[in-house]
Amino acid sequence: MLTPHTQSISVWGWKIPELCMYKRLLGLECFGCGITRSIVYTVHGEFSMAVEKHLLGIPIVAMVIICGIRSLIRFTLSK
């Protein structure tokens, strides 16, 4: 489904255009550039590439997984 590339991401083979307006207008990366690619690389298990793209990709995925498990536990215990 999502496929990471060094400069972009594709969904089912269709390349997603650059969405960062800062980068589009000034040609410079902002503080958030690369975080989506980092998250996709993390989900694909390519941790070295994830860290190379953005340092927060792995912690964000970990936080989402932990919050999901926590919500599931709360949901099952509330019944």
Contact map, one row per residue, 1 for C-alpha under 8 A:
1110000000110000000000000000000000000000000000000000000000000000000000000000000
1111000011110000000000000000000000000001000000000000000000000000000000000000000
1111100011111000000000000000000000000001000000000000000000000000000000000000000
0111110111000000000000000000000000001001100000000000000000000000000000000000000
0011111111000000000000000000000000001000000000000000000000000000000000000000000
0001111100000000000000000000000000000000000000000000000000000000000000000000000
0000111110000000000000000000000000000000000000000000000000000000000000000000000
0001111111000011110000000000000000001000000000000000000000000000000000000000000
0111101111100011000000000000000000001000000000000000000000000000000000000000000
0111100111111111000000000000000000000000000000000000000000000000000000000000000
1110000011111111000000000000000000000000000000000000000000000000000000000000000
1110000001111100000000000000000000000000000000000000000000000000000000000000000
0010000001111110000000000000000000000000000000000000000000000000000000000000000
0000000001111111000000000000000000000000000000000000000000000000000000000000000
0000000111101111100000000000000000000000000000000000000000000000000000000000000
0000000111100111110000000000000000000000000000000000000000000000000000000000000
0000000100000011111000000000000000000000000000000000000000000000000000000000000
0000000100000001111100010000000000000000000000000000000000000000000000000000000
0000000000000000111110010000000000000000000000000000000000000000000000000000000
0000000000000000011111110000010010000000000000000000000000000000000000000000000
0000000000000000001111111000000000000000000000000000000000000000000000000000000
0000000000000000000111111111110000000000000000000000000000000000000000000000000
0000000000000000000111111111110000000000000000000000000000000000000000000000000
0000000000000000011111111111000000000000000000000000000000000000000000000000000
0000000000000000000011111110000000000000000000000000000000000000000000000000000
0000000000000000000001111111000000000000000000000000000000000000000000000000000
0000000000000000000001111111100000000000000000000000000000000000000000000000000
0000000000000000000001110111110000000000000000000000000000000000000000000000000
0000000000000000000001100011111110000000000000000000000000000000000000000000000
0000000000000000000101100001111110000000000000000000000000000000000000000000000
0000000000000000000000000000111110000000000000000000000000000000000000000000000
0000000000000000000000000000111111100000000000000000010000000000000000000000000
0000000000000000000100000000111111110000000000000000010000000000000000000000000
0000000000000000000000000000000111111100000000000000110000000000000000000000000
0000000000000000000000000000000111111110000000000000111110000000000000000000000
0000000000000000000000000000000011111111000000000000000010000000000000000000000
0001100110000000000000000000000001111111100000000100100000000000000000000000000
0000000000000000000000000000000001111111110000001111111111000000000000000000000
0000000000000000000000000000000000111111111000000100000011011000000000000000000
0111000000000000000000000000000000011111111100000100000000000000000000000000000
0001000000000000000000000000000000001111111111101100000000000000000000000000000
0000000000000000000000000000000000000111111111100100000011001000000000000000000
0000000000000000000000000000000000000011111111000000000000001000000000000000000
0000000000000000000000000000000000000001111111000000000000000000000000000000000
0000000000000000000000000000000000000000111111100000000000000000000000000000000
0000000000000000000000000000000000000000111111111100000000000000000000000000000
0000000000000000000000000000000000000000110011111110000001000000000000000000000
0000000000000000000000000000000000000000000001111111000000000000000000000000000
0000000000000000000000000000000000000100100001111111100000000000000000000000000
0000000000000000000000000000000000001111110001111111111011000000000000000000000
0000000000000000000000000000000000000100000000111111111111000000000000000000000
0000000000000000000000000000000000000100000000011111111000000000000000000000000
0000000000000000000000000000000001101100000000001111111000000000000000000000000
0000000000000000000000000000000111100100000000000111111110000000000000000000000
0000000000000000000000000000000000100100000000000111111111000000000000000000000
0000000000000000000000000000000000100100000000000010011111110000000000000000000
0000000000000000000000000000000000110110010000000110011111111000000000000000000
0000000000000000000000000000000000000110010000100110001111111100000000000000000
0000000000000000000000000000000000000000000000000000000111111110000000000000000
0000000000000000000000000000000000000010000000000000000111111111000000000000000
0000000000000000000000000000000000000010011000000000000011111111100000000000000
0000000000000000000000000000000000000000000000000000000001111111110000000000000
0000000000000000000000000000000000000000000000000000000000111111111000000000000
0000000000000000000000000000000000000000000000000000000000011111111100000000000
0000000000000000000000000000000000000000000000000000000000001111111110000000000
0000000000000000000000000000000000000000000000000000000000000111111111000000000
0000000000000000000000000000000000000000000000000000000000000011111111100000000
0000000000000000000000000000000000000000000000000000000000000001111111110000000
0000000000000000000000000000000000000000000000000000000000000000111111111000000
0000000000000000000000000000000000000000000000000000000000000000011111111100000
0000000000000000000000000000000000000000000000000000000000000000001111111110000
0000000000000000000000000000000000000000000000000000000000000000000111111111000
0000000000000000000000000000000000000000000000000000000000000000000011111111100
0000000000000000000000000000000000000000000000000000000000000000000001111111110
0000000000000000000000000000000000000000000000000000000000000000000000111111111
0000000000000000000000000000000000000000000000000000000000000000000000011111111
0000000000000000000000000000000000000000000000000000000000000000000000001111111
0000000000000000000000000000000000000000000000000000000000000000000000000111111
0000000000000000000000000000000000000000000000000000000000000000000000000011111
